[in-house]
Amino acid sequence: MTAIALTIAGSDSGGGAGIQADLKTFSALGVFGTSVITAITAQNTQGVRGVEDISPGMIAAQIDALYDDMEIGAAKIGMVSRIDTITAIADGLRRYHVRPVIDPVMIATSGDRLLQPDAIDALRTKLLPQAVIITPNLPEAALLSGMPLAEDETQMIAQAEILLRTGTDAVLIKGGHGTGPESTDLLLDGNSLVRLSRPRIDTPNTHGTGCTLSAAITAGLARGLPLAEAVAQAREYLHRALQAAAALAIGKGSGPVHHFHGWWR
């Protein structure tokens, strides 16, 4: 059977993040990609110029069209900018008994806000309880947990434990926004803690890293990997994509990671 993954996210006209990054990641990892578009953004490597939301009815129709026809092995959720969007997705997931990977996209790499402030509580209460794993970076984990930005691993663990109480099966707090020679992510599932470290890569081309990692985890789950193995393989894929990002010369700002580093020469 062909492995199929679904991304529910916003479109990035610059091609480095969002739906575009997710579909590239799925393809790079040998998984057929499908999509539910939640919003259209006008953006490039320098920033977001505009956001136009897709109607809740059309979001629901996209979800129904896919699940009525295909055997989708795993799904992820990215950019969901407003309460109506979150409600439509949460209702759709319940209809088909889906526990997705959730990348709580709140702020773009450029610093532009992608989640409306009044939607944070809806994300926390309506979507996180349905997740198989959530993958916040340090600023996102702080906002969702209601705590200051974590400055060490003890604080990261404390925030992850708060987020586990929302009902999600697991939390992967990413340390990419931290400092030091290593970037350390922490994976907690309520029973165990796994510390995942790799040397930090000094590159300006980091656009779409969060989307890419969560999509890679989703691809692993769609192929039937256990969650911890899917996370480990996804981190390795992103690490190599960041290493190869310097080979791309795209835009005047923060460029994308190299999703097809294993194929382009």
Secondary structure, DSSP 8 states (H G I E B T S, - for coil): ---EEEEEEEEETTSSSHHHHHHHHHHHTT-EEEEEEEEEEEEETTEEEEEEE--HHHHHHHHHHHHTT----EEEE----SHHHHHHHHHHHHHTT---EE----B-TTS-B-S-GGGHHHIIIIIGGG-SEE--BHHHHHHHHTS----SHHHHHHHHHHHHTTT-S-EEEB-TTS-SSEEEEEEE-SS-EEEEEEE----S--BTHHHHHHHHHHHHHHTT--HHHHHHHHHHHHHHHHHGGGG---SSSS-B--TTTTT--
